Amino acid sequence: MTPAAPHIPDTAPFSTEQRAWLNGMLAGLFSSQSADGTTAASPAETTAITILFGSQSGNCETLAKKFGKLAATQGFGPAVTDLGDYPPENIKGESRVLIVTSTYGDGEPPDNAKAFHDFLLAEDAPRLEGLTFAVLGLGDSSYPDFNECAKRIDSRLETLGAARAHESLLCDVEFEDPAEAWVPGALKALQGKSVESSEVGGQKTEISHQPSAISHQPSAISHRSAASPSAAAPTS
C-alpha cells in the first residue's frame, strides 16, 4: 500500500492560504519519488487551483478544506479561501477554481459570498475566457429557491466565457456522500484529465433526500436581482 502524503494539520499556526501552499509543496515532494524509485512530478510541476467557499454555518468551509487536502495529493498546489476574504476582481487572474457555496433565505448568497456574487452578476463584470471551473452547491429542496446561489454562479461564469470543466453538483441536506463521490472527478477534469463516464452524472446533478433518486436539471438559470432574505432556509 502506498502511504498517504504528509500534510499540515488544521491546528498548525498557519493561515488557510499558507497551510494550503505548504500542503501542496509536501505533496509534490512526497510524489517526486515513486514506489519503484523513478522520478515523478516535482513541486514546481504542481497545478495551481483556488478553492473558494461561501458558507453560512460552516459546512461549505469544511468541505472546501477536505477538497484542498485531497487536491494536494493529486498534483495540485491548492489555495483554499473564504469568499469573504477573496478580492472578487482576482477571479480575472485565476486559471482553475472550484467553488463550494450554500444558498441563504430566498435564493441569496451566504453573507461571506455576497460581494463575489454581486461582482459576477454586475453588468460590467469582466470576461473570463481563461478560466475553468466547477461548482458544488449545498441546499434544501424543501425551499423553492433550492441551490439558487450555486446555480446562478455556475451559469454566470459560463456566460462570462469561463469553461465548465465538470458538471455542477447541487446537493440536498444529505450532502456528504454525494460531495465526496463528486470531487475526484471534478479535480481530474480541472487538471485537464479525462473523466470516466461513471464519474459524470450530467451537466447539472441534483441529489434528493432519497439516496437513489437523482434528477438532472437544465442549465438555463435566471440572473434575477437578489431579494432580501426572509424565512431563511437551513444553510451550509
N, C-alpha and C positions, 0 to 999 in steps of 0.2 A: 504493500500500500504506500502510495506517495504521501509524505507528510504535508500537512497544511502549511501554507506560507505564514511567517510570523506577522503580527500586526500590533499596532499601538493600541492599548486598551482605552476605552472611553473615559476612564478615570485619570488618565495621564494628564499632566498640566500643560496641555496644548490647546490651541483654538481648533475649531472644526476643520478649517482650511489647512492648518499646519499638520493636524493628525492625518488628514486625507493625503497630503503630499508625502508624508513620511511612510504611510502605508503603501502608497504607490512605489516609492523607492525600494522598500523592503521586498515587495512582491517582485520587482524587477531583479533585485539581487538574488532572491531565492530561486527565480526561474532561470538565471543565467547559466546554471549548471544542471543539466537534465540527469535522470537516473542512470543513463549509460555513459555519462561523462562527456557528452558532446555539448557544445556551447549553444545556448538558446538566446532569447532576446535579452539585450542589455537594458539597464534602467533608462537609458536615453531613448530607447525604442518604444517605451510605453505610450499608449494612446491617451491623449487628454480627453476628459469628459467632465462636464459640470452637471451635478445632480442637484436640482432645486426643489425645495419643498414649501408648500403653503399649508399650514396646519393650525387648526383652532384648538384642538385638545391634545395634540401630541402624536397621534397615530401616524400621520404622514411623515413626521420627523423621524420616528422610529424606523419606518420602512426605508426612508431615504438613507439613513445611516447603515442599515443592513445591506442595501443595494451598493453603497460605497465600498463596504468591506468585500462584497463579492466581486465587484468590478476590479478591485486591487489585486485579486487573484487571477484575473482573466486578461492581464496585459494592459490594463488601464492605469492612468495616473488620475484618480478621481478627486474632484473638489466638491464636497457636499456643503451646500449653502442654504441658509434660511432666506426665503424670498424677501423678508423684511430687511435683510442686510445686503441685499444684492441690488446694485445700481441698475435699473431697468435698461439703460442705454448700453450696458455691457453686452447685451444679447447680440448686438451687431458684430462683436468680435469673436463670438463662440463658433465652434465647428460642430460640436455634438452636445446636446443637452437631453437629459432625462428629467421630466417634471412630474412630481407627485403632489397632488393637491386635493383638498376636500372642497365641499360646497357648503355655504352658510346661508341659513334663512331662505329667502325667496330667490335662490339661484345665485347668491352673491359669493365672491371670493372670500376666503378667510382673511382676517384682519391683516396678517403679515404679507398677503399676496395682492392686496388691493392696488398698490402703486404699480406693480408689474402688470397686472391685469389691465388697468386703465391705460398704461403706456402702450400695450399691444393693440388695444381697441381704438386708440386715437386715430383720427383721420390722417395725421401726419406721421404715423408710425413708419419706421424705416423698412426698406426691403431686406429680406433675409435669405437670399438665394444661396449663400454659402453654408447654411445651417442644416443639419439633420437632427431629427428629434423623435422622441417617444414620450407619450403621456399616460400616466396612470391616475385615475380618479377614485376617490372614496366617497360614497354617498349612501343614501337611504331611499329605496324605491317606494316607500310609503308616502313620500313627499312629491308633489308634481314636478318640481324642478330638479329631478334626480340628476346628480353629477353635472349640473349645468356649467359650473365654472371650468371643469376639465374639458367638457365638450367645446366650450367657447374658445379656450386657449388652443386646443388642438386644431380647430378649424381656422382660427385666425393666423396661426403660424403658417399653415399651408397657404392661405390667401396671400400672405406676405412673401411667398416664394420659397419658404423652407421646405425640405423634403421629409416626409414622414418615413422614418426608417423601419418602423414596426407598428402594427395596429395598436391603437389605444385600448386600454383595459379600463372599463368602468365598473368598479366593484360595488356590491351592496354591503350590508352591515357585516356579513361574514367574509372578510376580505383577505385574511392571512394566507390561506392555501392558494386561492387564485393568484394573488400577487406573487407569491414565491414561485409558482409554476410559470408565470409570465416573464419574469425579469431575465432569466438566462437567454431566452430568445431575443428579447429587446437589446440586451448588451451585445449579442452576436451581430445583430443587424446594424447597430450603431458602429460596430467595428468594421463593417463592410463585408461580413461573412454571410454566406447563405444560411438560411434558417430552414430546418426540416418542416415539412407540412404539418407534422404533429404539434409543432410549436406555434402555429399560426391559426387563430380561430376566426379570422375575419377582420375587416377594416375597423369595425367598432364592435367590441365584445362586451356584453353586459352580463354580470353574474347575478342571478336572483337569489332569494332566500333558500331555494331548493338547490343543493349542490349539482344535481343532474340537469338543471334547466339553464340553457344558455341561448340567448337571443342576440341577433346581430342587428345593430341599429344603423340607419342611413347616415352618410357622412355630412349631410346638409345641416348646418347649425345656425340658428339666428344670432346675430350680433346686436341684439337689442340692448339699450342702455340699462344698466343695473338699477333695480328698485331698492328702496330702503329695506333692510332686513326686518322681518317680522315673523313671529311664530317659528323661531329658529329650529331647524332640524338638528338631530344629533349629528355632530360633526367630528372630523378626524384631524 
